[in-house]
Amino acid sequence: MNYRHAFHAGNFADVVKHVALARILAYLGRKDAPYRVIDIHAGAGFYDLAGEEAGRTGEWRGGIGAVLGATFTPEVAALLAPWLDAVRALNPAGPDTAPGALRFYPGSPLIALALTRPQDRLLFCETVPEVRGALEAAVGREPRAKVLAVDGWQALHAYLPPKERRGVVLVDPPFEDPHEFPRMADALVEAHRRWSGGIYALWYPIKDVRAVDAFRRAIERARIPKTLNIQFDLRAVRQADALSGCGLVIVNPPFTLADELRLVLGALARVLATDGTGRVRVGWLTPER
Ligand SMILES: C[S@@+](CC[C@H](N)C(=O)[O-])C[C@H]1O[C@@H](n2cnc3c(N)ncnc32)[C@H](O)[C@@H]1O
């Protein structure tokens, strides 16, 4: 497997995924009861945007870079705040760093660590040893979190349901394998059978619209109640091998999430989709039973 998330860290697709994740965690944190974050494709957790990989593609400039340079309405700014606070916490002003300057970007594990509370627990799976080593260094001696060398798909069998019976499972595979879409749909059905009350957030790329349609239909056929689909098109699809957008299937979303994402992703589309063809769709695949 050649995938290295460091090339893409902080790009528009990370922005969409991490904003949604942060909104879910903000909602879970409204109640004192502990919850669990299970991130089954965790990545390195921490990215140097001036490093070799991110520096080579510069994708972050059209993602987090553009967001930090934009102005939003107070309502949108409030919805972005938990995620942006996690980003800013990694980029403190210092003797060599201007206030507001961006050098480091948190992956989903560090965003989750920043937004969870002392009573919450986190599980991160990462199978690539080198990436897992970087993740362990990023997580450090954090007693709330475990980094596992476990295949994320297997973790759905081994770790569901979590003892807290509240929480979120993030499914964010590299999509290097053409069978990733059907595997993700099957894994969701199986995981939901084990833990029907969990929130599941499944990220997917929009390149090949037929693959996306087939995935959407597979999820619809599964008839899992309360399943939301979000599509963020940065531009009209031109070639099936170029990322033109991304989506998230979210099962059991907080009741606030659909409206929040319509508002905040709409504002982000205006900033990130610079050629005017950006579009956001938020709709139910299966509503509440
Ligand atoms: C898209 S990246 C994850 C990005 C991360 N979730 C974030 O938002 O910052 C996918 C990661 O999953 C890892 N991976 C691939 N297959 C895996 C598997 N079966 N189990 C666990 N991790 C896997 C890859 O090495 C890669 O680091």
The ligand as a Gaussian input file, in Angstrom:
#p B3LYP/6-31G(d) Opt

LIG

0 1
 C       -7.122000       8.523000       5.002000
 S       -5.888000       8.063000       6.097000
 C       -6.528000       8.484000       7.663000
 C       -6.624000       9.939000       7.970000
 C       -7.125000      10.251000       9.341000
 N       -8.368000       9.554000       9.634000
 C       -7.362000      11.743000       9.493000
 O       -8.480000      12.217000       9.208000
 O       -6.429000      12.442000       9.902000
 C       -6.066000       6.315000       6.166000
 C       -5.082000       5.619000       7.098000
 O       -5.528000       4.279000       7.301000
 C       -4.404000       3.422000       7.367000
 N       -4.926000       2.082000       7.051000
 C       -5.116000       1.516000       5.847000
 N       -5.720000       0.326000       5.967000
 C       -5.937000       0.144000       7.299000
 C       -6.562000      -0.872000       8.051000
 N       -7.072000      -1.965000       7.462000
 N       -6.644000      -0.728000       9.386000
 C       -6.138000       0.374000       9.999000
 N       -5.528000       1.375000       9.328000
 C       -5.435000       1.268000       7.993000
 C       -3.430000       4.009000       6.375000
 O       -2.112000       3.626000       6.672000
 C       -3.672000       5.510000       6.561000
 O       -2.765000       6.037000       7.496000

